Amino acid sequence: MTPKPFWETKTLDAMSPKEWESLCDGCALCCLVRFEEEVTGEVIPARVHCRLLDAELCRCKDYEHRKAQVPDCIKLTPGNVAALAWMPKSCAYRRVHEGRGLAWWHPLISGDPQSVHEAGVSVRGQTISEADLPDPDDALTLLAPDLNDERGGD
């Protein structure tokens, strides 16, 4: 009998740092600029990504030191996943926390780090860098509430 994978047998806080990091599917949806709607409190992403995101690779250019360069970058931890309601529904951390397991396109399931892009889940080719905006408020013209939806199916 094949043993179950770690994400099916461990809670997020019981995972090793290597296991935790491997859960990241590389979609980069968490690297988007977001705005909170004043009346409803809904957090809406824009099609604008953090200046540290490599938009082709969907990876942070300076992951280890990101907080020093982008002080409002939110580091995901086992302790805050539940509180971050704005996390994409397709996010592996959110899915595992909610007991939904990983989607078919997740690299740990598919064995292919490109599957997240091929399934249309990642932001590759769909965003611009905040560094390219003439005015930071211009991101408000690029709101994309559809990016809050489940992506890639199950």
Phi, psi and omega per residue, in radians:
M1 nan 2.299 -3.141
T2 -1.343 2.284 3.121
P3 -1.166 2.617 3.121
K4 -1.219 2.590 3.102
P5 -1.191 2.738 -3.036
F6 -0.974 -0.626 -3.098
W7 -1.228 -0.217 3.075
E8 -1.693 -0.215 -3.071
T9 -2.032 -0.263 -3.097
K10 -2.063 2.607 2.964
T11 -1.356 2.872 3.139
L12 -1.016 -0.700 -3.098
D13 -1.336 -0.169 3.094
A14 -1.631 -0.099 -3.109
M15 -1.343 2.576 3.042
S16 -1.257 2.822 3.081
P17 -0.960 -0.674 3.129
K18 -1.143 -0.758 3.103
E19 -1.108 -0.790 3.137
W20 -0.983 -0.891 -3.110
E21 -1.108 -0.601 -3.128
S22 -1.215 -0.307 3.094
L23 -1.214 -0.419 3.126
C24 -1.080 2.153 -3.099
D25 -1.501 -0.153 3.110
G26 1.416 0.434 -3.123
C27 -1.379 -0.488 -3.126
A28 1.199 0.215 3.081
L29 -1.105 -0.474 3.126
C30 -1.340 -0.146 -3.113
C31 -1.691 0.217 -3.131
L32 -1.525 2.624 2.996
V33 -1.228 2.405 -3.118
R34 -2.264 2.681 3.089
F35 -2.237 2.492 3.075
E36 -1.704 2.174 3.112
E37 -1.207 2.195 -3.003
E38 -1.100 -0.656 -3.067
V39 -1.399 -0.871 -3.038
T40 -1.594 -0.365 -3.074
G41 1.430 -0.012 3.127
E42 -1.103 2.400 3.101
V43 -1.724 2.111 -3.035
I44 -2.034 2.193 3.103
P45 -1.355 2.726 3.025
A46 -1.947 2.824 3.065
R47 -1.449 0.835 -3.129
V48 -2.315 2.226 -3.124
H49 -1.881 2.810 3.095
C50 -0.941 2.540 -3.123
R51 -1.124 -0.314 3.124
L52 -1.547 -0.100 -3.097
L53 -1.382 2.264 2.934
D54 -1.434 1.837 -2.987
A55 -1.177 -0.401 3.105
E56 -1.389 -0.774 -3.131
L57 -1.461 -0.328 -3.041
C58 1.010 0.783 3.103
R59 -2.398 2.631 3.106
C60 -1.210 2.380 3.131
K61 -1.278 -0.368 -3.129
D62 -2.517 1.044 -3.029
Y63 -0.934 -0.802 -3.070
E64 -1.119 -0.534 -3.056
H65 -2.031 0.325 -3.029
R66 -1.041 -0.660 -3.113
K67 -1.135 -0.543 3.114
A68 -1.214 -0.599 -3.111
Q69 -1.573 -0.542 -3.134
V70 -2.264 1.479 -3.040
P71 -0.986 -0.498 -3.132
D72 -1.595 0.187 3.028
C73 -1.125 2.286 -3.126
I74 -1.698 2.044 3.114
K75 -1.422 2.131 3.089
L76 -1.263 2.370 3.085
T77 -2.424 2.820 3.065
P78 -0.995 -0.490 -3.096
G79 -1.406 -0.272 -3.106
N80 -2.031 -0.102 -3.118
V81 -0.974 -0.779 -3.099
A82 -1.124 -0.555 -3.080
A83 -1.434 -0.247 -3.077
L84 -1.647 1.349 -3.078
A85 -1.099 -0.335 3.140
W86 -1.380 -0.148 3.125
M87 -1.043 2.430 -3.128
P88 -0.987 2.493 3.141
K89 -1.077 -0.460 -3.131
S90 -1.487 -0.116 -3.108
C91 -1.047 2.304 -3.114
A92 -1.069 -0.675 3.125
Y93 -1.091 -0.771 3.125
R94 -1.154 -0.790 -3.120
R95 -1.026 -0.817 -3.121
V96 -1.163 -0.751 3.100
H97 -0.999 -0.703 -3.120
E98 -1.448 0.020 3.116
G99 1.342 0.356 -3.105
R100 -1.656 -0.094 3.137
G101 1.225 -3.102 -3.111
L102 -1.599 2.581 3.126
A103 -1.337 2.810 -3.092
W104 -1.023 -0.499 -3.077
W105 -1.514 -0.106 3.141
H106 -1.127 2.365 -3.129
P107 -0.961 -0.524 3.091
L108 -1.227 -0.394 3.099
I109 -1.601 -0.846 -3.060
S110 -1.350 -0.443 -3.055
G111 1.372 0.112 -3.070
D112 -2.273 2.015 -3.133
P113 -1.139 -0.235 3.110
Q114 -1.485 -0.225 -3.059
S115 -1.075 -0.561 3.107
V116 -1.120 -0.583 3.120
H117 -1.387 -0.768 -3.133
E118 -1.099 -0.525 3.125
A119 -1.413 -0.082 3.135
G120 1.350 0.347 -3.104
V121 -1.497 -0.644 -3.073
S122 -1.328 2.963 3.129
V123 -1.540 0.048 -3.113
R124 -0.881 2.193 3.094
G125 1.321 0.129 -3.055
Q126 -2.076 -0.014 -3.049
T127 -2.373 2.924 2.989
I128 -2.134 2.798 -3.138
S129 -1.372 2.497 3.054
E130 -1.057 -0.453 3.126
A131 -1.176 -0.357 -3.121
D132 -1.581 -0.064 3.131
L133 -1.449 2.296 3.083
P134 -1.061 -0.611 -3.126
D135 -2.410 2.285 -3.132
P136 -0.930 -0.557 3.137
D137 -1.181 -0.238 3.095
D138 -1.094 -0.378 3.102
A139 -1.058 -0.453 3.119
L140 -1.102 -0.381 3.116
T141 -1.456 -0.076 -3.079
L142 -2.086 0.498 3.120
L143 -1.065 2.489 -3.068
A144 -2.449 1.291 -3.125
P145 -1.036 -0.402 3.101
D146 -1.081 -0.386 3.128
L147 -1.295 -0.129 3.016
N148 -1.417 -0.280 -3.085
D149 -1.270 2.753 3.015
E150 -1.045 2.336 -3.117
R151 -2.076 2.497 3.030
G152 1.480 -0.101 -3.120
G153 1.133 -3.122 3.117
D154 -1.717 nan nan
